[in-house]
Amino acid sequence: MHHLNCGTLNLPGAPLVCHVLLVETEAGLVLVDTGFGLADIADPARRLGAFRHVVRPALRAEETAAHQVERLGFRREDVRHVVLTHFDMDHAGGLTDFPHARVHLTAAEAAGALHSPSRKERLRFRAVQWSHGPRLVEHGTGGESWRGFPAAQELTGIAPGLVLIALPGHTRGHAAVAVQAGDRWVLHAGDAFYHRGTLDGSAPVPIALRLLETSVAHDLRQVRANHARLAELHAGAEPDVDLICAHDPEIFARLRS
């Protein structure tokens, strides 16, 4: 498993990363999220819209998953699957760099972004980022529980040890992704939380992050419920689970090391 920063964001008082996982499996490479892509860097106004002025991405070609995959000695075609936590622009922008990959997501997220978006969702998502027609694989919310999360589905069609966990709130169909690496699990919670202080109070959550999280939440009550569930998991100190989110730079630095 490789931990990649696929997009530096510059909120006031809160520099962020876009924490992407690259997983080597017998079926090829798997990306968990993509961060920003090369097309986003080439045409940020069209691809990212006005919201780019809020999160202020650095938009460096060397940070894209495409470049980092190749720097590790692989080809882009080796990425056979992408598992998305959700369709926000800083998570799905790199899909165009891997047009041959199957893209896995919850059916609820596909509904909110593609099939039946509300007016708010149409304004939120950047449909141009998937106008190339990626091969979507939509997953329901059934299945078994995983570490107390009731709606988990193992993605055995990709590889054992990959689990998609419905965790709506940030978006309609937001998900977490659990990845087994040897005797440990990494639980990528996407944007279910933004900052390590949400889990344990070890550091204050910057006001810019609190405001952003509140303003973009699809269902704020679910977001807060997710905070409580994830904090409980963290407090349990399960020795074989690393709980991460997409944007905390200290969590990223610790896991990458």
HELIX and SHEET records of a PDB file:
HELIX    1   1 LEU A   38  ALA A   42  1                                   5    
HELIX    2   2 PRO A   44  LEU A   48  1                                   5    
HELIX    3   3 ARG A   52  VAL A   55  1                                   4    
HELIX    4   4 ALA A   61  GLU A   63  5                                   3    
HELIX    5   5 ALA A   65  ARG A   71  1                                   7    
HELIX    6   6 ARG A   76  ASP A   78  5                                   3    
HELIX    7   7 MET A   89  ALA A   92  1                                   4    
HELIX    8   8 GLY A   93  ASP A   97  5                                   5    
HELIX    9   9 ALA A  107  ALA A  110  1                                   4    
HELIX   10  10 ALA A  111  HIS A  115  3                                   5    
HELIX   11  11 ARG A  119  ARG A  124  1                                   6    
HELIX   12  12 ALA A  127  TRP A  130  5                                   4    
HELIX   13  13 GLY A  197  ASP A  200  1                                   4    
HELIX   14  14 ILE A  207  VAL A  216  1                                  10    
HELIX   15  15 LEU A  220  ALA A  235  1                                  16    
HELIX   16  16 PRO A  249  ARG A  256  1                                   8    
SHEET    1   A 6 HIS A   2  ASN A   5  0                                        
SHEET    2   A 6 HIS A  19  THR A  25 -1                                        
SHEET    3   A 6 GLY A  28  VAL A  32 -1                                        
SHEET    4   A 6 VAL A  79  VAL A  83  1                                        
SHEET    5   A 6 ARG A 102  THR A 106  1                                        
SHEET    6   A 6 ARG A 135  HIS A 139  1                                        
SHEET    1   B 2 LEU A   9  LEU A  11  0                                        
SHEET    2   B 2 ALA A  14  LEU A  16 -1                                        
SHEET    1   C 6 GLU A 144  TRP A 146  0                                        
SHEET    2   C 6 PHE A 149  GLU A 154 -1                                        
SHEET    3   C 6 LEU A 162  ALA A 166 -1                                        
SHEET    4   C 6 ALA A 175  ALA A 181 -1                                        
SHEET    5   C 6 ARG A 184  HIS A 188 -1                                        
SHEET    6   C 6 VAL A 241  ILE A 244  1                                        
END                                                                             
